[in-house]
Amino acid sequence: MKKVKYAWIVWLVFVIIFFFPYDLAFIFDGIDKDELVIRSQECGCSCPDVKIVSGKLIIPDSLKGKINDSMLEADLTGADPFYQPENYWNNMKVKGEVIGTNPDYCTENSCYYTPLFKVTSYKLFDYVPFAGAWNPYFMVAYIISEGMFFLVLLSFTIYFLIKKWKEKVKH
């Protein structure tokens, strides 16, 4: 029965490792003046690339007439934090600057401009389980093997408990 207890401990350690955060930046890192926390947007129309979750755009004086610093959306250029599909739904912390504008849509009288943010560096800024950062096929294999290991452990535990109970009943 002791060997089964150790097997349960090993299984539990692997499950904890699976759910441990891949990066703790979202807990410990703050946001500097030139940084934004962004999330990718998906829409069928022409809309800005990202939604600004946290931080504030620093608009150059030459662009202040077209856009304001309270914008909650932007288009990206430079390094693409959402190049990897697994990052698409995660918050990303980006560093960079506003370098221009993109016309989002225009009416007969005016145009709505979106800030064009040049990304110089980016970092994951969201909870992603350690195993979620691996190859998706490996992650599926990991989940299946953990489930099978759990069933085997459960079977052995039940077997040893029944065996122990039968020995107790005999005496």
Rosetta blueprint (number, residue, H / E / L):
1 M L
2 K H
3 K H
4 V H
5 K H
6 Y H
7 A H
8 W H
9 I H
10 V H
11 W H
12 L H
13 V H
14 F H
15 V H
16 I H
17 I H
18 F H
19 F H
20 F L
21 P E
22 Y L
23 D L
24 L L
25 A H
26 F H
27 I H
28 F H
29 D L
30 G L
31 I L
32 D L
33 K L
34 D L
35 E E
36 L E
37 V E
38 I E
39 R E
40 S E
41 Q L
42 E L
43 C L
44 G L
45 C L
46 S L
47 C L
48 P L
49 D L
50 V E
51 K E
52 I E
53 V E
54 S E
55 G L
56 K L
57 L L
58 I L
59 I L
60 P L
61 D H
62 S H
63 L H
64 K L
65 G L
66 K L
67 I L
68 N L
69 D L
70 S L
71 M L
72 L L
73 E E
74 A E
75 D E
76 L E
77 T E
78 G E
79 A L
80 D L
81 P L
82 F L
83 Y L
84 Q L
85 P H
86 E H
87 N H
88 Y L
89 W L
90 N L
91 N L
92 M E
93 K E
94 V E
95 K E
96 G E
97 E E
98 V E
99 I E
100 G E
101 T E
102 N E
103 P E
104 D E
105 Y E
106 C E
107 T L
108 E L
109 N L
110 S L
111 C E
112 Y E
113 Y E
114 T E
115 P E
116 L E
117 F E
118 K E
119 V E
120 T E
121 S E
122 Y E
123 K E
124 L E
125 F L
126 D L
127 Y L
128 V L
129 P E
130 F H
131 A H
132 G H
133 A H
134 W L
135 N L
136 P H
137 Y H
138 F H
139 M H
140 V H
141 A H
142 Y H
143 I H
144 I H
145 S H
146 E H
147 G H
148 M H
149 F H
150 F H
151 L H
152 V H
153 L H
154 L H
155 S H
156 F H
157 T H
158 I H
159 Y H
160 F H
161 L H
162 I H
163 K H
164 K H
165 W H
166 K H
167 E H
168 K H
169 V H
170 K H
171 H L
